[in-house]
């Protein structure tokens, strides 16, 4: 509770740096303005939840996808879940930005059928400007994924940042180089803006407009020139 203070002019304030995740603030909030999102769960608890949809995996040829956040950030936890899923015969997918030690990534791949690999920008300088890290490790990890492992590249389109022809051509060439089965175009949207407001963080994409259907279709057509399957929104 030491993270919450009362400011006579601005009201109740939360110091996020002091938050220890106890969620006591949620329990005592008189207006219910605070809410707890997510739960601490064991591997066994997660797997039991996954098993509830077993019949749907069988009928749809679907499976289990670990996404995030970033699964590599909780690598040991992710590894055990993936291992348990494969033991039960479930198809598994890993949705990742690819930023992490290769030894960690390689260990998870043992129990992964499909890698959904985000490519935010091909230029290392532009990548670092936007994310705080360059993409050297990311691209190195991608190129180390063993041949025969299914890989889909995913591009979250950010207008004015990574939707230039030069960058998209570089992504297409990369997809061809690593033998990607598919490139998925993820059109820009602002569905996460409210979360930034709840966390009192600046939403840097506030001034951006959604890409038009015509612009997204043009991106798809250009990427198809590399002989790859290109999907929108998958």
C-alpha positions as CSV (number, residue, x, y, z in Angstrom):
1,X,0.0,0.0,0.0
2,X,3.0,2.3,0.2
3,X,2.7,2.9,-3.5
4,X,-0.5,4.9,-3.0
5,X,-0.6,8.5,-1.6
6,X,-3.2,11.2,-1.3
7,X,-2.4,14.5,-3.0
8,X,-4.6,17.2,-1.7
9,X,-4.8,18.8,-5.2
10,X,-4.7,15.8,-7.5
11,X,-6.3,13.2,-5.4
12,X,-5.1,9.6,-5.0
13,X,-1.8,8.9,-6.9
14,X,0.0,5.6,-7.6
15,X,3.7,5.4,-7.6
16,X,4.2,2.5,-10.1
17,X,7.9,2.2,-9.1
18,X,6.9,1.2,-5.6
19,X,4.2,-1.2,-6.6
20,X,4.9,-4.8,-5.4
21,X,1.9,-6.4,-7.1
22,X,0.1,-7.2,-3.8
23,X,-3.2,-5.8,-5.2
24,X,-4.3,-4.6,-1.8
25,X,-5.3,-1.4,-3.5
26,X,-7.9,-3.1,-5.6
27,X,-9.5,-4.6,-2.5
28,X,-9.9,-1.3,-0.7
29,X,-10.6,1.0,-3.6
30,X,-13.9,2.7,-2.6
31,X,-15.0,3.5,-6.2
32,X,-13.8,0.2,-7.8
33,X,-11.8,2.3,-10.2
34,X,-8.9,-0.1,-9.9
35,X,-9.1,-3.7,-11.1
36,X,-6.8,-6.7,-11.1
37,X,-6.1,-8.1,-14.6
38,X,-4.7,-11.6,-14.7
39,X,-3.8,-14.2,-12.1
40,X,-0.8,-15.9,-10.7
41,X,-1.1,-19.5,-11.8
42,X,1.0,-22.7,-11.7
43,X,1.9,-24.7,-14.8
44,X,-0.6,-27.4,-13.7
45,X,-3.4,-24.8,-13.3
46,X,-2.7,-23.4,-16.8
47,X,-2.6,-26.8,-18.4
48,X,-6.0,-27.7,-16.8
49,X,-7.5,-24.6,-18.4
50,X,-6.0,-25.6,-21.7
51,X,-7.4,-29.1,-21.5
52,X,-11.0,-27.7,-21.2
53,X,-10.8,-26.8,-25.0
54,X,-9.3,-30.1,-26.1
55,X,-12.3,-31.1,-28.2
56,X,-12.1,-27.8,-30.1
57,X,-8.4,-28.3,-30.9
58,X,-9.3,-31.7,-32.4
59,X,-12.2,-30.4,-34.5
60,X,-10.6,-27.3,-35.8
61,X,-7.0,-28.6,-36.3
62,X,-6.0,-25.9,-33.8
63,X,-3.9,-25.9,-30.7
64,X,-2.2,-23.8,-28.1
65,X,-0.4,-20.5,-28.7
66,X,1.8,-18.9,-26.1
67,X,1.8,-15.2,-26.6
68,X,2.3,-12.2,-24.3
69,X,3.7,-10.0,-23.3
70,X,6.7,-12.1,-24.3
71,X,6.9,-15.9,-23.6
72,X,10.7,-15.7,-23.5
73,X,10.5,-13.4,-20.5
74,X,9.0,-16.3,-18.6
75,X,11.0,-18.9,-20.4
76,X,11.1,-21.7,-17.7
77,X,7.3,-21.3,-17.2
78,X,6.7,-21.3,-21.0
79,X,8.9,-24.3,-21.5
80,X,7.0,-26.4,-19.0
81,X,3.6,-25.5,-20.5
82,X,4.8,-26.3,-24.0
83,X,6.3,-29.6,-22.9
84,X,3.0,-30.6,-21.1
85,X,1.0,-29.6,-24.2
86,X,3.1,-31.7,-26.5
87,X,2.9,-34.6,-24.1
88,X,-0.9,-34.4,-24.5
89,X,-0.6,-34.3,-28.3
90,X,-1.6,-30.6,-28.7
91,X,-0.3,-28.5,-31.6
92,X,1.8,-25.7,-30.1
93,X,2.7,-22.2,-31.4
94,X,5.1,-19.6,-29.9
95,X,4.3,-15.9,-30.6
96,X,7.5,-14.0,-29.9
97,X,9.5,-10.9,-30.7
98,X,12.6,-13.2,-30.8
99,X,14.6,-11.1,-28.3
100,X,16.4,-13.4,-25.8
101,X,19.4,-15.6,-25.5
102,X,19.6,-18.3,-28.2
103,X,20.1,-21.0,-25.6
104,X,16.7,-20.1,-24.1
105,X,14.9,-19.8,-27.4
106,X,16.4,-23.1,-28.7
107,X,15.2,-24.9,-25.5
108,X,11.6,-23.8,-26.1
109,X,11.7,-24.8,-29.8
110,X,12.0,-28.4,-28.8
111,X,8.3,-28.4,-28.0
112,X,7.1,-25.8,-30.6
113,X,5.4,-26.8,-33.9
114,X,4.9,-23.2,-35.2
115,X,6.9,-20.0,-34.6
116,X,5.0,-16.7,-35.0
117,X,7.9,-14.3,-35.3
118,X,7.3,-10.5,-35.0
119,X,9.4,-8.3,-37.3
120,X,9.0,-4.7,-36.3
121,X,11.6,-3.1,-38.5
122,X,14.6,-4.3,-40.6
123,X,16.8,-1.3,-40.0
124,X,18.7,-1.7,-36.6
125,X,18.8,2.0,-35.9
126,X,15.1,2.5,-36.5
127,X,14.3,-0.6,-34.5
128,X,16.3,0.7,-31.6
129,X,14.7,4.1,-31.8
130,X,11.2,2.5,-31.4
131,X,11.9,-0.3,-29.0
132,X,15.1,0.6,-27.1
133,X,17.0,-2.4,-28.7
134,X,18.5,-3.0,-32.1
135,X,17.4,-6.1,-34.0
136,X,20.8,-7.9,-34.3
137,X,19.9,-10.6,-31.8
138,X,16.4,-10.9,-33.1
139,X,17.4,-11.6,-36.7
140,X,20.2,-13.9,-35.5
141,X,17.7,-16.0,-33.6
142,X,15.4,-16.1,-36.5
143,X,18.1,-17.4,-38.8
144,X,19.1,-20.1,-36.3
145,X,15.6,-21.7,-36.2
146,X,16.2,-25.2,-37.6
147,X,15.1,-25.9,-41.2
148,X,11.8,-27.8,-41.2
149,X,10.3,-25.8,-38.2
150,X,7.2,-23.9,-39.4
151,X,7.7,-20.1,-39.2
152,X,5.3,-17.3,-39.9
153,X,6.7,-13.7,-40.0
154,X,4.3,-11.1,-38.5
155,X,4.5,-7.4,-39.3
156,X,2.6,-5.0,-37.1
157,X,2.1,-2.2,-39.5
158,X,2.9,1.2,-38.0
159,X,2.1,4.1,-40.4
160,X,5.1,6.2,-41.1
161,X,7.4,3.8,-39.3
162,X,7.7,0.4,-41.0
163,X,5.3,0.6,-44.0
164,X,7.8,2.0,-46.5
165,X,8.5,0.0,-49.6
166,X,12.2,-0.4,-48.8
167,X,11.5,-1.9,-45.3
168,X,8.7,-4.2,-46.6
169,X,10.9,-5.4,-49.4
170,X,13.6,-6.2,-46.8
171,X,11.0,-8.2,-44.8
172,X,9.9,-10.1,-48.0
173,X,13.5,-10.9,-48.8
174,X,14.0,-12.1,-45.2
175,X,10.9,-14.3,-45.4
176,X,12.2,-15.9,-48.5
177,X,15.7,-16.4,-47.0
178,X,14.5,-18.2,-43.9
179,X,11.8,-20.2,-45.7
180,X,8.9,-18.7,-43.9
181,X,5.6,-20.4,-44.7
182,X,3.6,-17.2,-44.4
183,X,3.9,-13.4,-43.8
184,X,1.1,-12.0,-41.7
185,X,0.2,-8.3,-42.0
186,X,-1.2,-6.9,-38.8
187,X,-2.9,-3.6,-39.6
188,X,-2.4,-0.7,-37.1
189,X,-5.2,-0.1,-34.6
190,X,-5.6,1.8,-31.3
191,X,-7.3,-0.9,-29.2
192,X,-4.5,-0.6,-26.6
193,X,-4.9,3.2,-26.0
194,X,-7.2,2.8,-23.0
195,X,-4.6,0.6,-21.3
196,X,-2.0,3.3,-21.5
197,X,-4.5,5.7,-20.0
198,X,-5.1,3.3,-17.1
199,X,-1.4,3.1,-16.5
200,X,-0.9,6.9,-16.8
201,X,1.6,6.3,-19.6
202,X,2.0,8.4,-22.8
203,X,0.4,6.8,-25.8
204,X,2.9,7.7,-28.5
205,X,0.7,6.5,-31.4
206,X,-2.2,8.9,-30.5
207,X,-1.6,11.0,-33.7
208,X,-1.5,8.1,-36.1
209,X,-4.3,7.1,-38.4
210,X,-5.3,3.5,-39.2
211,X,-4.0,2.3,-42.6
212,X,-6.7,2.1,-45.2
213,X,-7.9,-1.2,-46.8
214,X,-6.3,-0.1,-50.0
215,X,-2.9,0.6,-48.4
216,X,-2.9,-2.8,-46.6
217,X,-3.9,-4.5,-49.9
218,X,-1.0,-2.8,-51.7
219,X,1.4,-4.0,-49.0
220,X,0.0,-7.5,-49.4
221,X,0.5,-7.4,-53.2
222,X,4.0,-6.1,-52.9
223,X,5.1,-8.9,-50.5
224,X,3.5,-11.6,-52.6
225,X,6.1,-10.7,-55.3
226,X,8.6,-12.7,-53.1
227,X,6.7,-15.9,-53.7
228,X,5.3,-16.2,-50.2
229,X,1.8,-16.6,-48.8
230,X,0.8,-13.3,-47.4
231,X,-2.3,-13.0,-45.1
232,X,-3.9,-10.0,-43.5
233,X,-4.8,-10.0,-39.8
234,X,-3.7,-13.6,-39.0
